[in-house]
Amino acid sequence: MAIVQLHDKKFKPFITEKEIHSAVLKMVDKIQSDYEGMNPVFIGVLNGSFIIVADLVREFIGDCEVSFVKMASYEGTNTTGVVNELIGLNHTIENRHVVIIEDIVDSGNTIEKLVELIGKDKPASVKIATLLFKPRAYQKTIPVDYVAIEVGNEFLVGYGLDYDGLGRNLKDIYIITE
């Protein structure tokens, strides 16, 4: 793992692919025990969650369904504080058990907006799963039920996370250098 340059910023190695995989497997085990035999609907939040959704679903044993929504709240390395719904849910979730899957949860603005939107469709339950969680940045009261890895407030790329469109394809997670 070497330093990578994306646009005008440099990033150094932070979490290896092996560490990510191990953490995802532990998170899937918890989800598996909670949803065994329940045919949950996994809802990934695009764009960043596509890799974690794929890895999680491939490890989940039993029936499940997958859908995606597209939300946006970042410009460059900063959150805008405003969450925009770009593509809505096209899946029936009434009386279904829903697990929202995020690549990263920081302020919680996207989660709050998404739980509000999904709640209108009357699911049986809604839980949150995330690859990365920034507990010091989290400002909401909605519980984050499944966390693979807790991180600080640094800006990260790789494994689905991007910097202005670049870096999602990196197998490891990188941290911005100052």
C-alpha positions as CSV (number, residue, x, y, z in Angstrom):
1,M,0.0,0.0,0.0
2,A,1.5,3.3,-1.1
3,I,0.5,6.9,-1.0
4,V,-2.2,7.7,-3.6
5,Q,-3.1,11.0,-5.2
6,L,-6.7,11.9,-6.0
7,H,-7.2,15.2,-7.6
8,D,-5.3,17.7,-5.5
9,K,-5.0,15.6,-2.3
10,K,-2.8,12.8,-1.1
11,F,-3.9,9.8,0.9
12,K,-1.9,7.3,2.9
13,P,-2.9,3.7,3.8
14,F,-5.2,3.4,6.8
15,I,-7.3,0.1,6.9
16,T,-6.2,-2.9,4.9
17,E,-8.5,-5.0,2.7
18,K,-8.0,-7.9,5.1
19,E,-9.0,-5.8,8.1
20,I,-12.1,-4.6,6.3
21,H,-13.1,-8.1,5.3
22,S,-12.7,-9.4,8.9
23,A,-14.8,-6.6,10.3
24,V,-17.5,-7.1,7.7
25,L,-17.7,-10.8,8.5
26,K,-18.2,-10.0,12.2
27,M,-20.9,-7.5,11.3
28,V,-22.7,-10.0,9.0
29,D,-22.7,-12.6,11.8
30,K,-24.6,-10.2,14.1
31,I,-27.1,-9.3,11.3
32,Q,-27.4,-13.0,10.4
33,S,-28.4,-13.9,14.0
34,D,-31.0,-11.1,14.2
35,Y,-32.6,-11.8,10.8
36,E,-32.3,-15.5,10.3
37,G,-35.4,-16.7,8.4
38,M,-36.9,-13.2,8.1
39,N,-36.1,-12.3,4.5
40,P,-34.8,-8.8,5.2
41,V,-34.6,-6.0,2.7
42,F,-31.1,-4.5,2.6
43,I,-31.2,-0.9,1.3
44,G,-27.9,0.4,0.2
45,V,-27.2,4.1,0.1
46,L,-25.5,5.0,-3.2
47,N,-22.9,5.7,-4.3
48,G,-20.6,4.7,-1.5
49,S,-22.3,1.6,-0.2
50,F,-22.2,-0.5,-3.3
51,I,-19.1,-2.5,-2.2
52,I,-20.2,-3.1,1.4
53,V,-23.7,-4.1,0.2
54,A,-22.2,-6.6,-2.2
55,D,-19.8,-8.1,0.4
56,L,-22.5,-8.2,3.1
57,V,-25.2,-9.8,0.9
58,R,-22.7,-12.4,-0.4
59,E,-22.0,-13.5,3.2
60,F,-25.6,-13.4,4.4
61,I,-27.1,-16.9,4.5
62,G,-30.8,-17.2,3.7
63,D,-33.4,-15.2,1.7
64,C,-32.9,-11.4,1.5
65,E,-33.7,-8.7,-1.0
66,V,-31.6,-5.7,-2.1
67,S,-32.5,-2.3,-3.2
68,F,-30.7,1.1,-3.4
69,V,-31.5,4.7,-2.8
70,K,-29.2,7.6,-3.8
71,M,-28.6,10.4,-1.3
72,A,-26.0,13.2,-1.5
73,S,-24.6,15.4,1.2
74,Y,-20.9,15.9,0.4
75,E,-19.0,18.3,-1.8
76,G,-15.3,17.7,-1.9
77,T,-14.1,16.7,1.6
78,N,-16.9,18.4,3.5
79,T,-20.5,17.6,4.3
80,T,-23.0,20.2,3.1
81,G,-25.3,19.6,6.0
82,V,-28.1,19.2,3.5
83,V,-29.2,15.8,2.3
84,N,-30.7,15.5,-1.2
85,E,-32.6,12.4,-2.3
86,L,-31.4,11.8,-5.9
87,I,-33.0,8.4,-6.5
88,G,-35.8,7.0,-4.3
89,L,-36.7,3.6,-3.2
90,N,-38.5,1.4,-5.8
91,H,-39.1,-1.6,-3.5
92,T,-42.2,-2.4,-1.4
93,I,-41.1,-2.4,2.2
94,E,-44.5,-2.3,4.0
95,N,-44.3,-4.8,7.0
96,R,-40.8,-5.8,6.0
97,H,-37.7,-5.8,8.1
98,V,-35.3,-3.2,6.6
99,V,-31.6,-2.9,7.1
100,I,-30.1,0.4,5.7
101,I,-26.5,-0.1,4.7
102,E,-24.1,2.9,4.6
103,D,-20.5,3.1,3.7
104,I,-19.9,5.7,6.5
105,V,-22.0,7.4,9.1
106,D,-20.6,10.7,10.4
107,S,-23.1,13.5,11.3
108,G,-26.1,11.2,10.8
109,N,-28.0,13.6,8.5
110,T,-28.4,11.1,5.7
111,I,-29.5,8.4,8.1
112,E,-32.1,10.7,9.7
113,K,-33.5,11.7,6.4
114,L,-33.6,8.1,5.1
115,V,-35.3,6.7,8.2
116,E,-37.9,9.4,7.9
117,L,-38.5,8.6,4.2
118,I,-38.6,4.9,4.8
119,G,-40.8,5.2,7.8
120,K,-43.6,6.5,5.6
121,D,-43.8,3.1,3.9
122,K,-44.5,1.4,7.3
123,P,-41.8,-1.2,7.5
124,A,-41.9,-3.8,10.3
125,S,-38.5,-2.6,11.5
126,V,-35.6,-0.4,10.4
127,K,-32.0,-0.9,11.5
128,I,-28.8,0.8,10.4
129,A,-25.6,-1.0,9.4
130,T,-22.4,0.8,8.4
131,L,-18.9,-0.1,7.4
132,L,-17.4,3.0,9.1
133,F,-18.8,5.0,12.0
134,K,-17.5,8.3,13.3
135,P,-19.0,8.4,16.8
136,R,-17.5,11.8,17.7
137,A,-19.1,13.4,14.6
138,Y,-22.5,11.7,15.1
139,Q,-25.2,14.2,16.1
140,K,-28.4,12.2,15.9
141,T,-30.3,9.9,18.3
142,I,-31.1,7.2,15.8
143,P,-29.1,4.1,16.9
144,V,-26.5,2.8,14.5
145,D,-27.2,-0.9,15.1
146,Y,-24.3,-2.6,13.2
147,V,-20.9,-1.1,13.0
148,A,-18.0,-2.8,11.3
149,I,-15.2,-0.3,12.2
150,E,-15.2,2.9,14.3
151,V,-13.0,5.7,13.0
152,G,-12.1,9.3,13.9
153,N,-13.2,12.4,12.0
154,E,-10.6,12.1,9.3
155,F,-11.5,12.1,5.6
156,L,-11.3,8.6,4.1
157,V,-11.3,7.1,0.6
158,G,-11.4,3.6,-0.8
159,Y,-13.7,0.6,-0.6
160,G,-16.6,2.7,-2.0
161,L,-15.7,6.0,-0.4
162,D,-14.6,8.8,-2.8
163,Y,-13.0,12.2,-3.0
164,D,-15.0,14.0,-5.7
165,G,-15.7,10.8,-7.6
166,L,-12.2,9.2,-7.4
167,G,-10.9,6.4,-5.1
168,R,-14.1,4.2,-4.8
169,N,-12.2,1.4,-6.5
170,L,-9.4,1.2,-4.0
171,K,-9.4,-2.1,-2.1
172,D,-8.0,-0.6,1.1
173,I,-9.1,2.5,2.9
174,Y,-6.9,5.5,2.9
175,I,-6.7,8.6,5.1
176,I,-6.0,12.1,3.9
177,T,-2.5,13.4,4.6
178,E,-2.2,17.0,5.8
